[in-house]
């Protein structure tokens, strides 16, 4: 056979390899070049006794065929000794197949503590011990393949196997977590739920079926999972009799219960049919995926409504985007594929009211008036000041009232947990009024195909009660996994920073509670910015600052250094979100004033343009890039 998958130089530990599935794995891998540690305690199917003959016979078979193997008679509860056998004889370990198992089937009301304990210690604890002993070697060498063995009893439940099913599903949970930890070190962990004739199945299946369910029908899938060409991890497969299939979680759309009202058992009962409906399913794969509808409900997109004072929130941070950094918004273009049906989709308009308190709270949340005696910033936070005015970047709060509708756009179906805020563009025809009732309208201007995802451009227009536009936002949303539909990639022009010293550098030390303050001023109630437990699920060791809060800090720095804190001179701002910020970190905004030729443009010059980037000083990481502010 051409292109035969070989394992030359690899070393595998296979537990329970004295017969059945383990023997089939050992023989196949050895025939493909693997040096095999054949581990088998040699006890009965109930976990009683011990013998060396089972492992010895398989070693003899391998050696007779020209392969390399050594026997191990240790219990999987002594996993360290099994792995040490591999190191002593072959000098390394590459593959671990946790296959050892016993049965103690009995109905739950007859089950003893010993029945439970023995199953747990062989299956789950044994799998832990063997894998834990191999883990540091696999991590350090940057290569490893691990296979856990679950079962249908663990996946679905089975009468008389409460102990066995619990242990087998526990192995799947162990494998899923190890897959997350090991992936960056090229240690891949997968799980199988095999159906094969063995001493464990011969007690529950007819003899003719046991004979037909050959372990050799399972071994090829296991071998592939152990090969270096396999890149999948964290998956579970059912396999048997020449059939194999991946399993995944499926979740219904569910019911969004209104958080503005008291939640009662009666409210749940009223939604019971919807809660159990699978007509519009999703397929969560990570804890963050599982939280997606919770975030949606907490942010007001469903349960809390989407209208009122200062909107309903966003889903963003540490984004990625390839939106061009031109000073003007991008023109709509056509895309191809089914996803293009979403282009031109108009959102339901939303109306909100803001006033002096909202403006002051926003200004405080982006660092204004840290020095309360600073006369140039007091007008942004004190409504009785004769020059009271709005910070221009307050305008980015307007889209929040309708952004949640992105999850219901026809042709644009995705998991909200996969959505990132890539860039933000804001333009103002004149200074924002200090109080107004405004209506926000939005449409999808374009969708670009970035390969790994789709870049959605959302145009949001904000008008006052007279119908006069007071702000325009273009929100760039990158949706991971939605690319590859054959659309245009979009333009890629950027503003290059001048090759000279900056014209101004501004330092802002954020407060430890900065995100808690900003969430009140912006309407963005995403728990990622407030709840440590939720942030941990997102992969952060503590809550992170909103990207648009950093955006506001940077905009305020440009306004102060190049426009004398005069909003009348502020025409537009755009920036790209590149990294997260932790509250308490110092933001360093570096700025260059340029003219149309890229040369320095003095303060007050007509059509002055300021390029900027923002860095988290403590980690020396750029958190905003491609920043452009247009001044008059």
C-alpha positions in Angstrom: 0.0 0.0 0.0 1.3 3.4 -0.9 1.7 6.1 1.7 1.4 3.7 4.5 1.2 5.4 7.9 4.3 4.5 9.7 5.3 5.0 13.4 9.0 4.2 13.2 10.9 5.5 16.3 7.7 5.9 18.3 7.0 4.2 21.7 3.6 3.3 22.9 2.1 2.2 26.3 -1.1 0.2 25.9 -2.9 -0.8 29.1 -5.1 -3.9 29.1 -3.1 -5.2 26.1 -3.1 -8.9 27.0 -6.2 -9.6 24.9 -9.2 -8.1 23.1 -8.9 -4.5 22.0 -5.6 -3.8 23.6 -4.0 -6.8 21.9 -5.3 -5.6 18.5 -3.9 -2.1 19.1 -0.5 -3.6 20.1 -0.2 -5.9 17.1 -1.2 -3.2 14.6 1.0 -0.5 16.0 4.0 -2.8 16.3 3.6 -3.9 12.7 3.8 -0.2 11.8 7.1 0.4 13.6 6.0 1.2 17.2 8.0 -0.2 20.1 5.2 -1.3 22.5 4.9 -1.7 26.2 2.2 -4.4 26.5 0.7 -3.8 29.9 -1.7 -6.3 31.5 -2.2 -7.2 35.1 -3.5 -10.6 34.0 -6.6 -10.5 36.4 -10.1 -11.6 35.7 -12.8 -9.5 34.1 -14.0 -8.6 37.6 -10.5 -7.4 38.7 -9.5 -10.4 40.7 -6.1 -12.1 40.6 -3.0 -11.5 38.5 -0.9 -13.3 36.0 1.9 -12.7 33.5 0.8 -15.0 30.7 -1.5 -12.6 28.9 1.1 -9.8 28.4 3.8 -12.4 27.6 1.8 -14.0 24.8 1.2 -10.7 23.0 4.9 -9.8 23.4 5.8 -13.1 21.8 3.4 -12.5 18.9 5.0 -9.1 18.2 8.5 -10.3 18.4 7.7 -13.3 16.2 6.5 -10.8 13.5 9.7 -8.8 13.8 8.5 -6.1 16.1 9.7 -4.7 19.4 7.8 -5.1 22.6 8.2 -5.5 26.4 5.7 -6.8 28.9 4.5 -4.8 32.0 2.5 -6.6 34.7 1.8 -3.6 36.9 -1.6 -2.4 37.9 -2.7 0.8 36.2 -3.0 2.2 39.7 0.8 2.2 39.6 0.9 4.2 36.4 4.4 5.6 37.1 5.9 2.1 37.0 4.3 1.4 33.6 5.7 4.5 32.1 9.1 3.9 33.6 9.1 0.5 31.9 8.9 2.4 28.5 11.7 4.8 29.5 13.9 2.0 30.8 13.6 -0.1 27.7 13.1 2.4 24.9 14.2 5.7 26.3 11.0 7.6 25.5 7.2 7.6 25.4 5.1 9.0 22.6 1.7 7.2 22.7 -0.6 6.3 25.6 -3.7 4.2 25.0 -5.7 3.8 28.2 -7.6 0.6 27.5 -7.5 -1.4 30.8 -10.9 -2.2 32.3 -13.0 -4.5 34.4 -16.7 -5.0 35.0 -18.8 -5.3 38.2 -22.3 -5.1 36.8 -25.1 -5.0 39.3 -28.3 -2.9 39.7 -27.7 0.3 41.7 -29.7 -0.8 44.8 -27.5 -3.9 45.1 -24.2 -2.1 44.4 -21.6 -2.1 47.2 -19.0 0.6 47.9 -16.4 -2.0 46.8 -18.2 -2.5 43.4 -18.0 1.3 42.9 -14.5 1.8 44.2 -12.9 -1.1 42.1 -14.4 0.2 38.9 -13.3 3.7 39.6 -9.8 2.8 40.5 -9.1 0.7 37.4 -10.9 2.9 34.8 -10.7 6.5 35.9 -8.0 6.6 38.5 -5.9 4.2 36.5 -6.3 6.3 33.4 -5.2 9.3 35.4 -2.2 7.6 36.9 -0.8 6.3 33.6 -1.5 9.6 31.8 -0.1 11.7 34.6 3.1 9.8 34.6 3.6 10.2 30.9 2.4 13.8 30.7 5.6 15.7 31.6 7.6 13.7 29.0 5.1 14.3 26.3 5.0 18.1 27.1 8.7 18.5 27.2 9.3 16.7 23.9 6.5 18.6 22.2 4.8 15.5 21.0 2.2 13.1 22.3 -0.9 11.1 21.4 -3.3 9.9 24.0 -6.4 7.8 23.6 -9.0 7.3 26.4 -11.6 4.5 26.3 -15.1 5.5 27.1 -18.2 3.4 26.3 -21.9 3.6 25.3 -22.7 3.0 29.0 -20.9 6.2 29.8 -22.3 8.2 27.0 -25.9 7.1 27.3 -26.3 5.1 30.5 -27.1 1.4 30.9 -29.0 -0.6 33.4 -26.7 -2.3 36.0 -23.7 -0.2 35.0 -23.9 3.0 37.1 -20.3 2.4 38.4 -18.9 1.6 35.0 -20.9 4.4 33.2 -19.8 7.0 35.6 -16.1 6.0 35.3 -16.3 5.9 31.5 -17.9 9.3 31.2 -15.3 10.6 33.7 -12.6 9.5 31.3 -14.2 11.6 28.6 -14.1 14.7 30.9 -10.5 14.0 31.7 -9.6 13.7 28.0 -11.4 16.9 27.1 -9.6 19.0 29.7 -6.2 17.4 28.8 -6.9 18.2 25.1 -7.1 21.9 26.0 -4.0 21.8 28.2 -1.9 19.8 25.7 -2.8 21.3 22.4 -0.2 24.0 22.4 2.5 21.4 23.2 1.3 19.1 20.4 -0.1 16.6 22.9 -3.4 15.5 21.4 -6.0 13.7 23.4 -9.0 11.9 22.0 -11.6 9.4 23.3 -13.2 6.4 21.7 -16.4 4.5 22.6 -15.7 1.1 21.0 -18.0 -1.8 20.4 -16.0 -5.0 20.0 -16.0 -8.6 21.1 -14.0 -9.0 24.3 -14.2 -10.6 27.7 -16.1 -7.5 28.9 -18.8 -7.7 26.2 -19.1 -11.5 26.0 -21.3 -11.4 29.2 -23.8 -9.0 27.7 -23.9 -9.8 23.9 -24.9 -13.0 22.1 -21.9 -15.2 21.2 -22.4 -14.8 17.4 -22.4 -11.0 17.7 -19.3 -11.1 19.9 -17.5 -13.1 17.3 -18.5 -10.6 14.6 -17.4 -7.5 16.5 -13.7 -8.1 16.0 -11.3 -5.8 17.9 -9.4 -5.6 14.6 -12.3 -3.5 13.3 -11.6 -0.8 16.0 -7.8 -0.8 15.9 -7.3 1.2 12.6 -9.2 4.3 14.0 -7.1 4.2 17.2 -3.9 3.9 15.2 -4.8 6.9 13.1 -5.6 9.0 16.2 -2.1 8.0 17.5 -0.3 9.0 14.2 1.6 12.3 13.8 -0.5 13.2 10.8 -3.6 13.4 12.9 -4.3 17.0 14.2 -7.7 16.5 15.8 -7.9 16.7 19.6 -10.6 16.8 22.2 -12.9 14.6 20.0 -14.9 11.5 20.9 -15.6 8.7 18.4 -17.9 5.7 18.4 -16.4 2.8 16.5 -17.1 -0.9 15.8 -17.7 -3.4 13.0 -16.0 -1.2 10.4 -18.1 1.8 11.3 -16.8 5.0 12.9 -18.4 8.4 13.6 -17.5 11.4 15.6 -20.0 12.5 18.4 -20.7 16.1 19.4 -22.9 18.0 21.8 -26.1 19.4 20.4 -28.0 22.2 22.2 -31.4 23.6 21.3 -31.8 27.3 20.8 -33.5 27.4 24.2 -35.8 29.9 25.8 -34.7 33.4 26.9 -36.6 34.2 30.1 -37.0 38.0 30.8 -34.6 39.1 33.4 -36.6 42.3 33.9 -39.3 40.1 35.6 -39.2 37.8 38.5 -38.2 34.3 37.4 -40.6 31.6 38.6 -41.2 27.9 38.1 -44.4 28.9 36.2 -42.3 30.9 33.8 -40.2 27.9 33.1 -43.2 25.7 32.7 -44.6 28.1 30.1 -41.4 27.8 28.1 -40.9 24.1 28.5 -41.7 23.2 24.9 -39.2 25.8 23.7 -36.6 24.7 26.2 -36.7 21.2 24.7 -37.0 22.2 21.1 -34.1 21.3 18.7 -35.3 22.9 15.5 -32.5 25.5 15.6 -29.6 23.8 17.3 -26.1 24.9 18.1 -23.0 22.7 18.7 -21.0 24.0 21.7 -17.4 22.8 22.0 -15.9 25.0 24.7 -17.0 26.4 28.1 -17.1 29.8 26.4 -19.5 28.4 23.8 -21.7 27.2 26.6 -21.9 30.7 28.1 -22.8 32.4 24.8 -26.6 32.5 25.4 -26.1 33.5 29.0 -24.1 36.5 27.8 -26.7 37.3 25.2 -29.4 37.3 27.9 -27.4 39.3 30.4 -26.5 41.9 27.8 -30.2 42.5 27.2 -30.4 41.0 23.7 -33.2 38.7 24.7 -34.3 38.6 28.3 -33.7 42.2 29.3 -34.8 43.9 26.2 -32.8 46.2 23.9 -34.2 49.7 24.4 -33.8 52.3 27.0 -31.0 54.5 28.3 -27.6 53.8 26.7 -28.3 50.6 25.0 -27.9 46.9 25.7 -24.2 45.9 25.4 -21.7 44.3 23.0 -19.7 41.2 22.6 -16.0 42.2 22.0 -12.4 42.3 23.0 -9.0 41.2 22.0 -10.4 41.3 18.4 -9.0 40.7 15.0 -9.9 42.4 11.8 -8.5 43.5 8.5 -10.7 46.5 8.0 -8.7 49.2 6.1 -7.6 52.1 8.1 -8.7 54.8 5.7 -10.1 58.0 7.2 -13.5 57.4 5.5 -15.9 54.5 5.9 -15.6 51.7 3.4 -18.1 51.5 0.5 -20.5 48.6 0.3 -19.4 45.8 -2.0 -20.9 42.5 -3.1 -19.9 39.2 -1.7 -20.8 35.7 -3.0 -22.2 32.6 -1.4 -25.3 32.1 0.9 -23.8 34.3 3.5 -24.2 37.3 1.1 -27.9 37.2 1.8 -27.1 39.1 5.0 -25.6 42.1 3.1 -28.0 45.0 3.1 -30.0 43.6 6.0 -31.6 46.4 8.1 -31.9 46.2 11.8 -34.9 47.2 13.8 -34.4 50.9 14.7 -33.9 51.6 18.4 -34.5 54.8 20.3 -32.7 55.9 23.5 -32.3 59.0 25.6 -29.2 60.4 27.2 -28.4 63.4 29.2 -25.8 65.2 31.3 -25.4 62.4 33.9 -24.7 59.9 31.1 -22.1 62.2 29.5 -20.3 62.8 32.9 -20.3 59.2 33.8 -18.9 58.2 30.5 -16.1 60.8 30.7 -15.1 59.6 34.2 -15.1 56.0 32.9 -12.5 56.9 30.2 -10.2 58.7 32.6 -11.4 62.3 32.3 -10.9 64.7 35.3 -8.5 62.4 37.2 -7.3 65.8 38.4 -10.5 67.5 39.5 -8.8 70.9 39.4 -7.9 70.5 35.7 -9.9 73.3 34.2 -9.7 71.8 30.7 -11.4 68.6 31.6 -13.9 69.7 34.2 -16.4 70.7 31.4 -16.7 67.0 30.5 -17.9 65.9 34.0 -19.6 68.9 35.6 -22.9 69.9 34.1 -23.0 73.3 35.8 -19.8 74.4 34.0 -20.6 77.0 31.5 -18.7 75.0 28.8 -20.2 71.6 29.7 -19.8 69.3 26.6 -19.7 65.7 25.5 -16.5 63.8 24.8 -16.7 62.9 21.1 -16.1 59.2 21.7 -19.3 59.0 23.7 -20.8 58.4 20.2 -19.5 54.8 20.2 -22.2 53.9 22.8 -25.1 54.4 20.4 -24.8 51.1 18.4 -25.1 49.1 21.6 -28.9 49.4 21.6 -29.2 47.2 18.5 -26.0 45.3 18.2 -27.5 42.2 19.7 -29.7 41.8 16.6 -26.6 40.5 14.7 -27.5 37.0 15.9 -30.8 37.0 14.1 -29.6 38.2 10.6 -30.8 35.8 7.9 -27.9 34.0 6.3 -25.6 34.9 9.2 -25.9 32.0 11.7 -23.1 31.7 14.2 -22.2 31.2 17.8 -22.0 34.6 19.6 -19.0 33.3 21.5 -17.1 33.3 18.2 -17.7 37.0 17.5 -14.9 39.5 18.0 -15.0 43.3 17.8 -12.3 44.1 15.2 -12.4 47.8 14.6 -14.5 50.9 15.3 -15.0 54.0 13.2 -16.9 57.0 14.5 -17.6 60.3 12.6 -19.4 63.3 14.0 -20.7 66.1 11.7 -20.7 68.5 14.7 -20.2 68.2 18.5 -22.7 65.9 20.2 -25.6 67.6 22.0 -25.5 67.5 25.8 -28.9 65.8 26.0 -31.0 64.2 23.3 -33.4 61.4 22.4 -31.9 59.6 19.4 -32.9 56.9 17.0 -30.3 54.4 15.8 -30.7 52.6 12.5 -28.3 50.0 11.2 -27.6 47.9 8.1 -25.0 45.4 7.1 -22.9 47.2 4.6 -20.7 44.3 3.5 -19.2 41.0 4.5 -15.7 40.0 3.6 -14.2 36.5 3.4 -11.1 36.4 5.5 -10.6 32.6 5.2 -10.6 31.9 8.9 -13.7 34.0 9.5 -16.1 36.5 8.1 -15.6 40.3 8.5 -19.0 41.9 8.9 -19.2 45.7 8.4 -22.2 47.2 10.3 -23.2 50.8 9.5 -25.0 52.6 12.3 -26.6 56.0 11.8 -27.8 58.0 14.8 -30.3 60.9 14.4 -31.9 63.3 16.8 -35.7 63.9 17.0 -35.6 66.2 14.1 -34.1 63.5 11.9 -30.7 65.2 11.7 -27.8 62.8 11.9 -25.5 63.4 14.9 -23.2 60.4 14.6 -22.2 57.6 12.3 -20.5 54.4 13.4 -19.0 51.6 11.4 -18.5 48.5 13.5 -16.2 45.8 12.3 -17.1 42.4 13.6 -15.0 39.3 12.9 -16.8 36.0 13.2 -14.4 33.1 13.6 -15.2 30.0 11.6 -17.6 31.8 9.2 -15.1 32.3 6.4 -14.4 30.3 3.3 -17.7 31.2 1.6 -16.0 32.5 -1.6 -16.5 36.3 -1.0 -14.1 39.1 -1.6 -11.3 39.6 1.0 -11.8 43.3 0.9 -9.3 46.1 0.7 -6.2 46.1 2.9 -4.8 49.6 2.8 -3.3 50.9 6.1 -1.8 54.0 7.5 1.9 53.5 8.2 3.2 55.3 11.3 5.9 57.9 10.6 9.5 56.8 10.9 10.3 59.5 13.5 9.8 60.3 17.1 6.2 60.8 18.1 4.8 64.3 18.5 3.1 63.5 21.8 3.0 60.6 24.3 0.2 60.4 26.9 0.1 58.1 29.9 -3.1 57.1 31.7 -3.0 54.8 34.7 -6.4 52.9 34.7 -8.0 52.1 38.0 -8.5 48.6 39.2 -12.2 49.1 39.0 -12.1 50.8 35.6 -14.2 48.1 33.8 -16.8 48.2 36.5 -17.2 51.9 36.0 -17.2 51.7 32.2 -19.9 49.0 32.1 -22.2 51.4 33.9 -21.5 54.3 31.5 -21.7 52.3 28.3 -24.5 49.8 28.8 -22.0 46.9 28.1 -22.9 44.5 30.9 -20.8 41.6 29.5 -19.7 39.6 32.7 -16.3 39.1 31.0 -15.5 42.6 32.3 -16.8 42.1 35.9 -17.0 38.5 37.0 -13.6 36.7 37.7 -15.2 33.3 37.2 -16.6 34.2 33.8 -13.3 35.8 32.8 -11.5 32.5 33.6 -13.9 30.7 31.3 -12.8 33.1 28.6 -9.1 32.3 29.3 -8.2 35.4 31.4 -7.0 35.3 34.9 -9.1 38.3 35.8 -11.8 40.5 34.2 -10.6 42.6 31.2 -11.2 46.2 30.2 -13.7 46.9 27.4 -11.9 47.5 24.1 -14.0 50.7 23.6 -13.0 51.9 27.0 -9.4 51.9 25.8 -10.6 53.5 22.6 -12.1 56.3 24.7 -8.9 56.8 26.6 -6.9 57.1 23.4 -9.5 59.5 21.8 -9.3 61.7 24.9 -5.5 61.8 24.7 -5.6 63.0 21.0 -8.3 65.6 21.8 -6.2 67.0 24.7 -2.9 67.1 22.9 -4.0 68.3 19.4 -7.3 70.0 19.7 -7.1 71.8 23.1 -10.0 69.6 24.4 -12.3 71.2 21.9 -14.9 68.7 20.5 -15.8 71.1 17.7 -12.5 70.2 16.1 -13.1 66.5 16.2 -14.3 64.9 13.0 -13.7 61.2 13.2 -11.7 58.4 14.9 -10.9 54.8 14.0 -8.8 52.1 15.6 -8.2 48.4 15.6 -8.5 46.3 18.8 -5.4 44.1 18.9 -5.0 42.9 22.5 -6.8 43.0 25.8 -6.2 45.4 28.7 -6.4 44.5 32.4 -7.9 47.2 34.7 -5.1 48.8 36.6 -2.6 48.8 33.7 -1.1 52.0 32.3 -2.2 53.0 28.8 0.5 54.8 26.7 -1.0 56.6 23.7 1.7 57.5 21.2 0.7 60.1 18.6 2.0 61.6 15.3 0.4 64.6 13.6 0.6 64.4 9.9 -0.6 66.3 6.8 -1.6 64.8 3.5 2.0 64.2 2.6 2.8 62.4 5.9 4.9 65.2 7.2 4.4 66.9 10.5 1.3 69.1 10.6 1.2 71.8 13.2 -1.6 72.1 15.7 -4.4 74.0 14.1 -3.5 73.2 10.5 -6.5 72.7 8.3 -7.4 69.0 7.9 -4.9 67.9 10.5 -4.7 64.1 10.9 -3.3 62.3 14.0 -2.1 58.8 13.8 -1.9 56.9 17.1 -1.4 53.6 18.8 -2.0 52.5 22.4 0.1 50.2 24.5 -0.3 48.5 27.8 2.9 49.6 29.5 3.3 46.8 32.0 3.2 44.1 29.4 4.7 46.2 26.6 1.8 45.0 24.3 0.1 47.2 21.7 -3.7 47.1 22.4 -4.9 49.6 19.8 -3.3 49.9 16.4 -4.0 51.7 13.2 -5.5 54.7 15.1 -6.5 57.7 13.0 -8.2 60.9 14.2 -9.3 63.6 11.7 -9.4 67.1 13.1 -10.6 70.4 11.6 
